[in-house]
Amino acid sequence: MSEFEGLSDHFILRMYEFIRNEVQADALAGTRLVGLPARRRADHLFREIERRGLFCRPIEWPEHLADSSCEPADWSLQRIAN
């Protein structure tokens, strides 16, 4: 059973677009309010969008979230090392 079962295509696309808008707002404001949980949620949504045969533009993630395999614990180590 999919976590998105019962949700309309339109709703799935809107949830994905909402995350995209938040990422863009962060970039414009120079903040980091969108984090790894949002990235993971967007990745799940994108896979569902593809599974349903829908189309959308992938989110352009900021550098600190570009690698979705990176865990939050790794972030502090990367910042210290840089």
N, C-alpha and C positions, 0 to 999 in steps of 0.2 A: 504494500500500500504506500503510495507516494504521499509525501507531506503536502503536496500541492493538489492532490486529488480533490475534486469538487470546486476548485477555483477556476474562474473563467480565464480564457486567453488574455482578455483585456486586463484583468486584475494582475496577472503574472507580469505582463509587460509594464504596467503602471508601477508595480513594486520595484522592478528593475530600474525604471526611469527615475524613480524617487531617489534611489541610491546614487545614480549618475549625477542628479542635480545636487545632492549633498557633497559629492566629491568635487564637483565644479565650484560650489560655494566655498569649500575649504581652500581650494587652490586660489580663488580670487581674494579671499580674506587673509591668506597666509597662515591658516590655522590647521590643526590636525585633530579635528573632532571625529572624523570618520576613521575607524580603526579596523583591525583584523576581523572582528565579528561581522562587520558590514561587508568586508571583502568576501568572506566565506559565504555569507547569505547571497551575495550577488553571483558568486560562482555557481551555487545551487540553482538559483533562478535562471542563469544563462543556460545551464545544462537542460533544465526543464523547457526553456524556450526552444532550444534546438531539438529536443525530443518531440515536441509538439509540431515541429516543422514551421515555426514562426521565425520572423526575421527581426533583428535589431542590431544596432552598432555596439560592439564591445566597449566597455568603460575603459577610458584611459586613466590608469591608476598612477598616483604620485609615486615617486621613487621609494618612499618608505613602505609602500604597500605593493610594489610591483611584483614581488615574489610571494605568492600566496602560501608557499610552503614554509615560509619563515614564521617562527613562533615568537610571541611577544617577549619571552625571556631572551631570545637572540637579539632583539632590537637594542637593548641596553648595551650588550657586548659590542654590537656593531658601532654604536654611537661612541662608546669609549675608545674603540680601536681606531676610529676615524679622526 
